Amino acid sequence: MKAILVAITTIYDKYDIDYSLAELENLASAAGIETVHKTFQKMKSPNSKTYVGKGKLAEIYLAIVASCADIVIFNDELTPSQLRNASEYLKTECIDRSFLILKIFEQRASTKEASLEIKLAKYLYLLPRISFLREQESRIGGTSGAMSNKGAGETQSELDRRHIMSEINHLRAELAKLKQMKEAQIEKRKKNEIPIVALVGYTNAGKSSTMNTILNYTERSDKQVLEKDQLFATLSTVNRKITYDKKEFILVDTIGFVSKLPHNLITSFYQTLAEIKNADFIIHVVDSSSPYINEQIHIVMDVLASLKADSIPTLYLLNKWDKTIDPNLSILGYDSLRFSNYLNLNVDQLLNQILSHVGPSTIRAKLLIPYKEGKLSHILEEKSHIYQKEYQPYGTFYDVELSVKDYHIFEQYDLENMVN
């Protein structure tokens, strides 16, 4: 499928128009769509009827004819009337950025949770656009269109609307059940006092690669996650328990962000994004080789602010340092670390930074383990850092550092407790 990409730029835009169109082209490519032409128009604000002006529409129509394009993709979320009017004028299928992102997410969903969240976001998007999409389906002929199912035309709209509302209510009920389960899991971790560290970042910045580097470094290579040079390669959160220097934390790999991420998607992905909101420490993975690094950082910061997660302690991980275009790059006013998964650069420093921020997950104790509790001594020597070991008349004395989670097993043999 061949596409023409259309954008507008205003004085209020946060992001460079070339960057924004390049990102839209990457999104189209991720959906298996080839870009044959890109165009934009400078405007004070979008045209309320057709997004771009009539002159630009005429230019786009000629480009469609010249390039044999199958679809026009607009760089913002359009209203139903804007989509309808543009489609009628251009006589071709028209979709907007939000729908394109939803289609990509739909293709990539691999878990029940992600599938439910994406379905909900898609139905919320479709609800006000039923009439237009039915018209478009009828004109372009069935499954090649945006909805990918046959429709009977506008007379079917009310039935579609009732069906979608029913599906929305059903999906919300299912996700509410999953929400309870996830919150219970998070609460269990908190009770066990295992800190949560969340990897966040722009899509394709290297979050999954960073998780795999940490897993390899901490001898958990059997628990690696998918890493792929592709936008939104993974859509579900992945949790791994990491043990380093006899301390434990949960490392969470989350979905990547892009600019203009559909609001319905953020709302629907509550469970997935809840991992970020409950983190004790955030590692913001940055592609230091990208010419659009500032835009990408601000995109992620905006999403974190919308999640009310912007006050959580954060380390900016300047990833892909082996490819950086600015050897003096730093994030002014924030903690940052130069990093490379390819070179294994500063992995030790990253892990030490994590341990210094997530708080103590271990406790120092002086224990006297009776000789008859040989199994306990074995467990202690396997799981703790031993500063001193001494055989005494009534048992083995240990000065150790062990995890808070394991301490309760040995608490009755803590000499301080015995004295008290």
C-alpha positions as CSV (number, residue, x, y, z in Angstrom):
1,M,0.0,0.0,0.0
2,K,1.3,3.5,-1.0
3,A,0.7,6.5,1.1
4,I,0.8,10.3,1.0
5,L,1.6,11.9,4.3
6,V,0.0,15.3,5.1
7,A,0.8,17.6,8.0
8,I,0.4,21.2,9.1
9,T,2.8,23.3,11.1
10,T,1.8,26.3,13.4
11,I,3.7,28.7,15.6
12,Y,2.5,26.7,18.6
13,D,4.1,23.4,17.5
14,K,6.5,21.8,20.0
15,Y,8.2,19.7,17.4
16,D,10.0,20.4,14.1
17,I,7.8,19.6,11.1
18,D,10.6,17.5,9.4
19,Y,10.9,15.4,12.5
20,S,7.2,15.0,12.8
21,L,6.8,13.9,9.2
22,A,9.8,11.6,9.5
23,E,8.2,10.0,12.6
24,L,4.9,9.6,10.7
25,E,6.8,7.9,7.9
26,N,8.3,5.5,10.4
27,L,4.9,4.8,11.8
28,A,3.5,4.1,8.3
29,S,6.4,1.7,7.6
30,A,5.7,-0.1,10.9
31,A,2.2,-0.7,9.6
32,G,3.6,-2.0,6.3
33,I,2.7,1.1,4.3
34,E,5.2,2.7,1.8
35,T,5.4,6.5,1.8
36,V,5.5,7.9,-1.8
37,H,5.1,11.6,-1.0
38,K,5.2,14.0,2.0
39,T,3.7,17.5,2.2
40,F,2.9,20.1,4.8
41,Q,1.2,23.5,5.1
42,K,2.0,26.4,7.4
43,M,-1.2,27.6,9.1
44,K,-2.4,29.5,12.2
45,S,-4.6,26.5,13.0
46,P,-6.1,23.5,11.2
47,N,-8.9,24.1,8.8
48,S,-12.1,23.1,10.7
49,K,-13.6,21.5,7.6
50,T,-10.7,19.8,5.8
51,Y,-7.6,20.1,8.1
52,V,-5.6,21.7,5.3
53,G,-6.7,24.4,2.9
54,K,-8.4,23.8,-0.5
55,G,-5.3,24.7,-2.4
56,K,-3.3,22.1,-0.5
57,L,-6.1,19.5,-1.1
58,A,-5.8,20.2,-4.8
59,E,-2.1,19.6,-4.6
60,I,-2.6,16.4,-2.7
61,Y,-5.1,15.1,-5.2
62,L,-2.6,15.6,-8.1
63,A,0.1,13.8,-6.0
64,I,-2.4,10.9,-5.5
65,V,-2.9,10.6,-9.3
66,A,0.8,11.0,-10.1
67,S,2.0,8.4,-7.6
68,C,-0.9,6.0,-7.7
69,A,-1.3,6.4,-3.9
70,D,-3.8,4.2,-2.1
71,I,-4.2,6.1,1.1
72,V,-3.7,9.6,2.7
73,I,-2.5,9.7,6.2
74,F,-2.9,13.0,8.2
75,N,-0.4,13.8,11.0
76,D,-3.0,14.8,13.6
77,E,-6.2,13.3,15.0
78,L,-9.0,14.6,12.7
79,T,-12.6,15.2,13.5
80,P,-15.2,12.9,11.8
81,S,-16.3,15.8,9.5
82,Q,-12.6,16.7,8.6
83,L,-12.0,13.0,7.6
84,R,-15.3,12.9,5.6
85,N,-14.7,16.1,3.7
86,A,-11.1,15.4,2.9
87,S,-12.0,11.9,1.8
88,E,-14.8,13.1,-0.5
89,Y,-12.5,15.7,-2.1
90,L,-9.5,13.4,-2.6
91,K,-11.6,10.4,-3.6
92,T,-9.4,8.0,-1.7
93,E,-9.1,6.4,1.7
94,C,-8.1,8.8,4.4
95,I,-7.0,8.0,8.0
96,D,-5.3,10.0,10.7
97,R,-2.3,9.5,12.9
98,S,-4.3,8.2,15.8
99,F,-5.9,5.5,13.8
100,L,-2.6,4.5,12.3
101,I,-1.0,4.1,15.7
102,L,-4.0,2.1,16.9
103,K,-3.6,-0.2,13.9
104,I,0.0,-0.8,14.7
105,F,-0.8,-1.6,18.3
106,E,-3.5,-4.0,17.1
107,Q,-1.1,-5.8,14.9
108,R,1.5,-6.1,17.7
109,A,-0.6,-7.1,20.7
110,S,0.6,-10.4,22.1
111,T,-1.0,-10.6,25.5
112,K,-4.6,-10.7,26.6
113,E,-4.2,-7.5,28.6
114,A,-2.7,-5.6,25.6
115,S,-5.4,-6.9,23.2
116,L,-8.2,-5.8,25.5
117,E,-6.6,-2.3,26.0
118,I,-6.1,-1.8,22.3
119,K,-9.6,-2.9,21.5
120,L,-11.0,-0.5,24.0
121,A,-8.9,2.4,22.6
122,K,-10.0,1.5,19.1
123,Y,-13.7,1.4,19.9
124,L,-13.4,4.7,21.8
125,Y,-11.8,6.2,18.6
126,L,-14.4,4.6,16.3
127,L,-17.5,5.6,18.2
128,P,-17.9,9.2,16.9
129,R,-16.7,8.2,13.4
130,I,-19.1,5.4,12.6
131,S,-21.0,7.1,9.8
132,F,-17.9,8.3,8.0
133,L,-16.1,4.9,8.2
134,R,-19.2,3.1,6.9
135,E,-19.3,5.5,4.0
136,Q,-15.7,5.0,3.3
137,E,-16.0,1.2,3.5
138,S,-18.8,1.2,1.0
139,R,-16.8,3.4,-1.4
140,I,-13.5,1.6,-1.3
141,G,-15.0,-1.9,-1.2
142,G,-14.7,-3.9,2.0
143,T,-11.6,-5.4,3.6
144,S,-9.0,-3.1,2.1
145,G,-10.5,-0.1,4.1
146,A,-9.7,1.3,7.5
147,M,-12.2,-0.8,9.5
148,S,-11.3,-4.1,7.8
149,N,-14.8,-5.5,7.9
150,K,-17.8,-5.2,5.6
151,G,-20.6,-2.6,6.2
152,A,-24.0,-2.0,4.8
153,G,-23.7,1.8,4.7
154,E,-24.9,4.7,6.8
155,T,-28.2,2.9,7.7
156,Q,-26.1,0.5,9.7
157,S,-24.6,3.3,11.9
158,E,-27.0,3.2,14.8
159,L,-26.7,-0.5,15.1
160,D,-22.9,-0.2,14.9
161,R,-23.0,2.4,17.7
162,R,-25.0,0.3,20.0
163,H,-22.7,-2.7,19.3
164,I,-19.6,-0.6,20.0
165,M,-21.0,0.8,23.3
166,S,-21.8,-2.8,24.4
167,E,-18.2,-3.8,23.5
168,I,-16.8,-0.8,25.4
169,N,-18.7,-1.7,28.5
170,H,-17.6,-5.3,28.3
171,L,-14.0,-4.4,27.8
172,R,-14.0,-2.0,30.7
173,A,-15.4,-4.7,32.9
174,E,-12.7,-7.2,31.8
175,L,-10.0,-4.6,32.3
176,A,-11.3,-3.8,35.7
177,K,-10.8,-7.4,36.8
178,L,-7.2,-7.3,35.4
179,K,-6.6,-4.0,37.2
180,Q,-7.5,-5.6,40.5
181,M,-5.1,-8.5,39.8
182,K,-2.3,-6.2,38.8
183,E,-2.8,-3.9,41.8
184,A,-2.6,-7.0,44.0
185,Q,0.6,-8.0,42.4
186,I,2.1,-4.5,42.9
187,E,0.9,-4.5,46.5
188,K,2.5,-7.9,47.1
189,R,5.9,-6.6,45.8
190,K,5.6,-3.6,48.1
191,K,4.9,-5.9,51.1
192,N,8.0,-7.9,50.2
193,E,9.8,-4.6,50.0
194,I,11.2,-5.3,46.5
195,P,11.8,-2.0,44.7
196,I,10.4,-1.5,41.2
197,V,12.6,0.1,38.5
198,A,10.9,1.1,35.3
199,L,12.5,1.5,31.9
200,V,10.8,4.2,29.9
201,G,11.7,6.0,26.7
202,Y,10.8,6.9,23.1
203,T,10.0,3.9,21.0
204,N,13.1,2.2,19.6
205,A,15.4,4.0,22.0
206,G,16.8,0.7,23.3
207,K,14.7,-0.1,26.4
208,S,14.5,-3.8,25.7
209,S,18.1,-4.0,24.7
210,T,19.0,-2.4,28.0
211,M,16.9,-4.9,29.9
212,N,18.7,-7.8,28.1
213,T,22.1,-6.2,28.8
214,I,21.3,-6.1,32.5
215,L,19.9,-9.7,32.4
216,N,23.1,-10.9,30.8
217,Y,25.3,-9.0,33.3
218,T,23.4,-10.5,36.2
219,E,23.4,-14.0,34.8
220,R,19.7,-14.1,33.9
221,S,20.2,-14.5,30.1
222,D,17.5,-17.2,30.0
223,K,14.9,-14.5,30.7
224,Q,15.7,-12.2,27.8
225,V,13.0,-10.1,26.1
226,L,12.3,-9.4,22.4
227,E,14.4,-6.6,21.0
228,K,13.9,-5.4,17.5
229,D,14.9,-2.3,15.5
230,Q,11.2,-1.3,15.0
231,L,8.7,1.1,16.4
232,F,6.5,-0.5,19.1
233,A,8.3,-3.9,18.8
234,T,6.8,-4.8,22.2
235,L,3.5,-3.5,23.7
236,S,3.2,-5.2,27.0
237,T,5.2,-4.7,30.1
238,V,7.8,-7.3,31.0
239,N,8.9,-7.8,34.6
240,R,12.2,-9.5,35.6
241,K,13.6,-9.9,39.1
242,I,17.2,-8.8,39.2
243,T,19.7,-9.7,41.9
244,Y,22.9,-7.7,42.0
245,D,25.4,-7.4,44.8
246,K,23.0,-9.6,46.8
247,K,20.3,-7.0,46.5
248,E,17.0,-7.4,44.6
249,F,14.7,-5.2,42.5
250,I,12.0,-5.7,39.8
251,L,13.0,-4.3,36.4
252,V,10.1,-3.4,34.2
253,D,10.3,-2.9,30.4
254,T,7.4,-0.7,29.3
255,I,5.9,0.3,25.9
256,G,7.6,3.1,24.0
257,F,6.1,6.6,23.4
258,V,5.7,8.8,20.4
259,S,4.5,12.3,19.9
260,K,0.8,12.8,19.7
261,L,0.1,9.4,21.3
262,P,-3.7,9.1,21.2
263,H,-5.4,10.0,24.5
264,N,-7.7,7.0,24.3
265,L,-4.6,4.8,24.1
266,I,-3.1,6.3,27.3
267,T,-6.4,6.0,29.1
268,S,-7.0,2.4,27.9
269,F,-3.4,1.3,28.8
270,Y,-3.9,2.0,32.5
271,Q,-2.7,-1.5,33.6
272,T,0.4,-1.4,31.4
273,L,1.3,2.2,32.4
274,A,0.5,1.5,36.1
275,E,3.9,-0.1,36.4
276,I,5.5,3.3,35.7
277,K,3.3,5.1,38.2
278,N,4.3,2.6,41.0
279,A,8.0,2.6,40.2
280,D,10.5,3.6,42.9
281,F,13.0,4.7,40.2
282,I,12.7,5.5,36.5
283,I,15.4,4.9,33.9
284,H,14.6,7.2,30.9
285,V,16.4,5.5,28.0
286,V,17.5,8.1,25.4
287,D,18.8,7.5,21.9
288,S,21.8,9.7,22.1
289,S,22.5,9.2,18.3
290,S,19.2,10.7,17.2
291,P,19.2,14.2,15.7
292,Y,15.8,14.7,17.4
293,I,17.0,13.8,20.9
294,N,15.5,16.9,22.5
295,E,12.1,16.4,20.9
296,Q,12.1,12.7,22.0
297,I,13.0,13.5,25.6
298,H,10.2,16.1,25.9
299,I,7.7,13.6,24.4
300,V,8.5,11.1,27.1
301,M,8.5,13.8,29.8
302,D,5.1,15.0,28.7
303,V,3.6,11.5,28.9
304,L,5.2,11.0,32.4
305,A,3.6,14.3,33.5
306,S,0.2,13.2,32.2
307,L,0.6,9.9,34.3
308,K,1.7,12.0,37.3
309,A,4.9,10.1,37.3
310,D,7.2,13.0,36.7
311,S,8.2,13.4,40.4
312,I,9.7,9.9,40.6
313,P,13.5,9.9,40.8
314,T,14.8,9.5,37.2
315,L,18.1,8.7,35.6
316,Y,18.6,9.7,31.9
317,L,20.5,6.9,30.2
318,L,22.2,8.2,27.2
319,N,22.1,5.0,25.2
320,K,23.8,4.2,21.8
321,W,26.8,6.3,23.0
322,D,28.9,4.4,20.4
323,K,26.9,6.2,17.7
324,T,26.4,9.6,19.4
325,I,26.8,12.7,17.2
326,D,27.6,14.9,20.2
327,P,30.4,13.6,22.5
328,N,29.7,16.4,25.0
329,L,26.0,15.6,25.3
330,S,24.5,15.8,28.7
331,I,21.0,16.5,30.2
332,L,21.4,19.8,32.0
333,G,19.8,19.7,35.5
334,Y,19.3,16.0,35.5
335,D,21.3,12.9,36.4
336,S,22.5,11.2,33.3
337,L,24.9,8.3,32.3
338,R,26.6,7.6,29.0
339,F,25.7,4.0,28.0
340,S,26.0,1.5,25.2
341,N,24.4,-1.9,25.0
342,Y,26.7,-2.7,22.0
343,L,29.9,-1.9,24.0
344,N,28.5,-2.9,27.4
345,L,29.6,0.6,28.4
346,N,28.9,1.6,32.1
347,V,26.7,-1.4,33.0
348,D,28.3,-1.5,36.5
349,Q,27.7,2.2,36.9
350,L,24.0,1.8,35.9
351,L,23.4,-1.0,38.3
352,N,25.1,0.9,41.1
353,Q,23.0,4.0,40.3
354,I,19.9,1.8,40.6
355,L,20.9,0.4,44.0
356,S,21.7,3.9,45.3
357,H,18.2,5.1,44.4
358,V,15.8,2.3,45.2
359,G,16.6,2.2,48.9
360,P,17.8,-0.6,51.0
361,S,16.6,-4.1,50.0
362,T,19.1,-5.7,52.5
363,I,19.7,-5.6,56.2
364,R,22.9,-6.1,58.2
365,A,22.5,-8.6,61.1
366,K,24.5,-10.5,63.6
367,L,23.0,-14.0,63.9
368,L,23.7,-17.1,66.0
369,I,22.5,-20.2,64.2
370,P,22.3,-23.4,66.3
371,Y,24.3,-26.3,64.9
372,K,21.1,-28.3,64.6
373,E,19.8,-25.8,62.0
374,G,22.3,-26.8,59.4
375,K,19.9,-26.1,56.6
376,L,19.5,-22.5,57.7
377,S,23.2,-22.0,57.7
378,H,23.4,-23.4,54.2
379,I,20.7,-21.0,53.0
380,L,22.4,-18.1,54.7
381,E,25.7,-18.8,53.1
382,E,24.0,-19.1,49.7
383,K,22.0,-15.9,49.8
384,S,23.9,-13.4,52.0
385,H,27.1,-11.5,52.0
386,I,29.1,-12.8,55.0
387,Y,31.4,-10.3,56.7
388,Q,32.4,-12.7,59.6
389,K,31.8,-16.3,60.4
390,E,32.8,-17.9,63.7
391,Y,32.1,-21.3,65.4
392,Q,31.0,-20.8,69.0
393,P,29.8,-23.2,71.7
394,Y,26.1,-22.9,71.0
395,G,26.2,-22.4,67.3
396,T,27.7,-20.6,64.3
397,F,28.0,-16.8,64.6
398,Y,27.4,-14.8,61.4
399,D,27.8,-11.1,60.7
400,V,25.9,-10.9,57.4
401,E,24.0,-8.7,55.0
402,L,20.9,-10.4,53.6
403,S,17.7,-9.4,51.8
404,V,14.9,-7.9,53.8
405,K,12.6,-10.5,52.2
406,D,14.8,-13.4,53.7
407,Y,15.5,-11.8,57.0
408,H,12.2,-13.0,58.6
409,I,13.6,-16.6,58.3
410,F,16.5,-15.8,60.6
411,E,15.0,-13.0,62.7
412,Q,14.6,-15.3,65.8
413,Y,18.4,-15.9,65.7
414,D,19.3,-12.2,65.6
415,L,21.5,-11.5,68.6
416,E,20.0,-8.1,69.0
417,N,16.5,-9.6,69.4
418,M,17.8,-12.2,71.9
419,V,19.3,-9.4,74.0
420,N,16.1,-7.4,74.0
